[in-house]
C-alpha cells in the first residue's frame, strides 16, 4: 500500500524541514506544495526524496492541497494524507488515520481534536470560532452535527475517495467543503482522535475570528455556483 503525504506550506521556512522529516517515517513519499512563499520554504522542503511543487503566487491552502492531491493521484497513491506545514499536526497519528482505510472500514478518515479531550493550549477565542463553524456547517452546509472538528486539516483518504472529493475552494473554506462533499458522496467516513501541538507561531498563522465571515461567504458562493 503506497501512502503519500501532501503538505501545503506558505512561508514556513523555519518549520518545513522538520515537518517533512517528522512525517517521512510514516509514509512512502511526501509532496510539499510551496504556495507562493516569499522565504526559503521551497528550498528547505527538499528533504531526502521529497517532491516539491511551487505555486508562483499565493493561492491559498485549499489550492495547495488540491495541487498536491492531484499529484499524489498521478503518483498512484493508495492512500493520501493531508498534514499542515507548520508542524502542529502530530505525525505519530498517521498510522491511526491510515488503518481504517487499509482495513477497508472507511474511505476517508478525519482527525479530531475533540474526541478525547480539549487540546492543551487552544485559546477560548479559537474554541468559540470552532463551535461557530460546527454550527454553521450543520445548519447551512448540511454537514452532520456529529462531526466534532470541522476545521481540522489532518485527514486521510483512499485514492478513489480523492478522485470523488473534487473540492474547489482555494482558501480557508476548503475544510468545510471537503466535509460536505464527503458526507454527501456515499463514501464511508469516520473521525478519530488526533493531537494538535499549538505554539505561538502556529496560532498567529491560524484562523482568526474575523475569518469566519470570509469562510461563510466563500461557502455561500460555492453553494450557489455548484
Number of C-alpha atoms within 10 A of each C-alpha: 9 14 23 27 28 30 27 29 27 25 20 22 20 13 18 29 20 17 23 27 16 14 22 19 12 18 19 13 21 28 25 28 30 30 26 19 19 15 13 15 26 24 13 17 29 17 17 11 10 16 16 21 18 19 16 11 11 17 14 20 25 22 22 27 27 21 20 28 26 18 18 25 18 10 12 14 21 18 26 29 25 22 27 20 27 27 22 19 23 17 24 14 17 24 13 16 26 24 14 19 20 15 9 10 13 20 24 29 24 24 27 23 21 15 15 11 9 11 16 11 12 14 11 9 11 15 13 12 18 20 16 14 18 22 17 17 22 17 11 12 19 14 22 17 14 10 19 19 21 27 23 19 20 25 21 31 25 23 23 15 20 23 13 14 19 15 23 15 22 16 18 22 24 24 20 24 25 20 24 20 17 22 18 12 12 10 16 15 18 17 19 18 17 25 21 20 15 17 13 9 11 14 15 9 11 13 16 12 14 9 14 18 10 14 20 19 13 18 21 13 12 15 12 7 7 6
